[in-house]
Amino acid sequence: MLQVALDLTDLTRVLELSAEIASATRCGGVWLEAGTPLIKSWGKLAVRSLKELTGCFVVADTKSVDVPRLEGTVMYEAGADAYTVLALAEDEVIKEAVETARSHGKLVIGDLISHPRPLQRAHELSRLGVDVLVYHIGISVQRARGLRVTDLLSEAARIKRETSLKVAVAGGIKPEDVEEIVKEGIDIVIMGSAITSAEKPVEVVMKTLTFMK
């Protein structure tokens, strides 16, 4: 699965791009992510607009760390099929997030960004019941250290081998990285600026999907 991270604040541009991607792919093999900057700028309106316009699977990247029942319910009722909770959150928060997902018949995604012990925490989140794990190198860390998730792919692959969950990776991924990522057994490839900043974003999406077959 290719998850397109729409980490933009211009809702009009997001909807134009999403409509183009949905038209080209018919939502096959693609999830659309309402990125954190988009949600902070436009809230549930962004999520509802994405869902109603495209009909694709929509991830709300809330990065919830508290009151996930409230935040998850807002996102689910707006049309999100999944939302994210930080792995750094307390176990009680994770449990509440999972309960909320189950009550709505939808998914919750555990984001391992910035966690000092991602492998250990991945096992804990698996036991707590999250549906997907994201091994994630944030943009600020990428810029400061020149580090991309592909540099740590072996750890992400180990998480995949040792848990029963779907695993996603995010952090500076380019289309040419995807084939190697897929070979490691990773389920979901999250790409943001490589698509949204491209001159022809839809062509990048279609190219990336060919590497995932």
C-alpha positions in Angstrom: 0.0 0.0 0.0 1.2 3.5 -0.8 0.1 6.1 1.7 0.3 9.7 0.3 1.1 12.1 3.2 -0.6 15.4 2.4 1.4 17.5 4.8 0.3 20.7 3.3 -1.8 23.6 4.7 -3.5 24.7 1.5 -6.8 22.7 1.5 -7.6 23.7 -2.0 -4.4 22.3 -3.3 -4.8 19.1 -1.2 -8.2 18.5 -2.7 -7.1 19.1 -6.2 -4.2 16.7 -5.8 -6.3 14.1 -4.0 -8.9 14.2 -6.7 -6.2 13.7 -9.4 -4.7 10.7 -7.5 -8.1 9.1 -6.9 -9.0 9.5 -10.5 -5.8 8.0 -11.7 -5.7 5.1 -9.3 -9.4 4.6 -8.5 -8.0 4.3 -4.9 -6.4 1.0 -5.7 -3.3 0.5 -3.6 -3.5 4.0 -2.3 -4.4 5.5 1.1 -4.7 9.3 1.5 -3.3 10.9 4.7 -4.6 14.1 6.1 -1.3 15.2 7.4 -0.8 16.8 10.8 -0.2 20.3 9.4 -3.4 20.0 7.4 -5.5 18.9 10.4 -4.1 21.7 12.5 -5.0 24.1 9.8 -8.4 22.8 8.8 -9.4 20.2 11.4 -12.2 17.7 10.6 -13.2 19.7 7.5 -10.0 18.5 5.8 -10.8 14.9 6.7 -14.4 15.1 5.7 -13.5 16.8 2.4 -10.9 14.2 1.5 -13.3 11.3 2.2 -16.3 12.8 0.4 -14.3 13.9 -2.6 -12.3 10.8 -3.2 -14.0 7.9 -1.5 -10.5 6.5 -0.8 -9.2 5.1 2.5 -8.3 8.2 4.6 -5.8 8.3 7.5 -6.0 11.2 9.9 -2.5 11.8 11.2 -3.6 13.3 14.6 -0.5 12.0 16.5 -2.8 11.8 19.5 -1.1 11.6 22.9 -4.1 12.2 25.1 -7.9 11.9 25.1 -7.9 9.6 22.0 -11.5 8.7 22.5 -12.4 12.3 21.9 -9.9 12.9 19.1 -10.5 9.5 17.4 -14.3 9.9 17.5 -14.0 13.3 15.9 -11.9 11.9 13.1 -13.9 8.8 12.5 -17.2 10.7 12.4 -15.6 13.1 9.9 -14.9 10.1 7.6 -11.4 8.9 8.6 -10.8 5.1 8.3 -7.8 5.3 10.7 -6.1 7.8 12.9 -2.7 7.9 14.6 -1.6 7.8 18.2 1.9 8.3 19.4 3.8 5.3 20.7 5.2 7.7 23.3 1.8 8.0 24.9 1.0 6.0 28.1 -0.4 2.5 27.9 -3.7 3.8 29.2 -3.9 6.2 26.2 -3.1 3.4 23.8 -5.8 1.1 25.3 -8.4 3.9 25.0 -7.4 4.5 21.4 -7.8 0.8 20.6 -11.2 0.7 22.3 -12.3 3.7 20.3 -11.2 2.1 17.1 -13.0 -1.1 17.8 -16.2 0.7 18.8 -16.3 2.4 15.4 -15.1 -0.6 13.4 -12.1 1.2 12.2 -8.3 1.2 12.6 -5.8 2.9 14.9 -2.1 3.3 13.9 0.7 3.5 16.4 3.4 6.0 15.4 6.9 5.2 16.7 8.3 8.6 15.8 10.9 9.8 18.4 10.6 6.7 20.6 14.0 5.8 22.1 13.2 2.1 22.0 11.1 1.5 18.9 11.5 -2.3 18.8 10.5 -2.8 22.5 7.6 -0.4 22.2 6.5 -2.1 18.9 6.0 -5.4 20.9 4.1 -3.5 23.6 1.8 -1.8 21.1 1.2 -5.1 19.4 0.1 -6.6 22.8 -2.1 -3.5 23.4 -3.9 -4.1 20.2 -3.0 -1.4 17.6 -3.6 -2.3 14.0 -0.6 -0.8 12.3 2.8 0.3 13.4 4.7 3.2 11.7 8.5 3.3 11.8 9.0 7.0 11.3 11.9 9.4 11.0 10.5 12.9 11.3 11.3 15.8 8.9 13.2 17.8 11.5 15.5 14.9 12.3 16.0 14.2 8.6 17.1 17.8 8.0 19.3 18.0 11.1 21.0 14.6 10.8 20.7 13.8 7.1 18.9 10.6 8.2 16.2 8.8 6.2 14.1 5.8 7.2 15.9 3.7 4.6 19.0 4.1 6.7 17.3 2.2 9.4 15.3 -0.2 7.3 16.7 -3.3 9.0 15.1 -2.3 12.3 11.7 -1.7 10.6 12.0 -5.1 9.0 12.8 -6.7 12.3 9.6 -5.1 13.8 7.7 -6.6 10.9 9.2 -10.1 11.5 8.7 -10.0 15.3 5.1 -8.7 15.5 1.9 -9.9 13.8 1.0 -6.3 12.7 1.1 -4.4 9.5 4.2 -2.2 9.4 4.5 1.2 7.6 7.7 3.2 7.1 7.9 7.0 6.7 10.8 9.5 6.4 12.3 10.8 3.2 11.3 8.0 1.0 11.7 8.3 -2.8 10.2 6.2 -5.5 13.5 4.4 -6.2 13.6 3.3 -2.5 10.3 1.4 -2.7 11.4 -1.8 -4.3 13.9 -2.5 -1.5 11.4 -1.6 1.2 8.8 -4.0 -0.3 11.4 -6.8 -0.4 11.9 -6.3 3.3 8.2 -7.2 3.9 7.0 -3.7 4.8 3.3 -3.4 4.2 2.8 0.4 3.8 5.1 2.9 2.3 4.4 6.5 3.3 5.6 9.2 1.0 5.0 12.9 1.3 7.1 15.6 -0.3 8.5 13.2 -3.0 4.9 13.3 -4.3 3.5 16.6 -3.2 6.5 18.7 -4.2 6.9 17.0 -7.6 6.2 18.8 -10.8 3.9 15.9 -11.8 2.7 14.3 -8.5 0.3 11.8 -10.1 3.1 10.5 -12.3 5.2 9.9 -9.2 2.3 8.0 -7.6 1.9 5.8 -10.6 5.6 5.2 -10.9 5.8 4.3 -7.2 2.9 1.8 -7.5 4.8 0.0 -10.3 7.6 -0.7 -7.8 5.2 -2.1 -5.3 3.8 -4.9 -7.5 
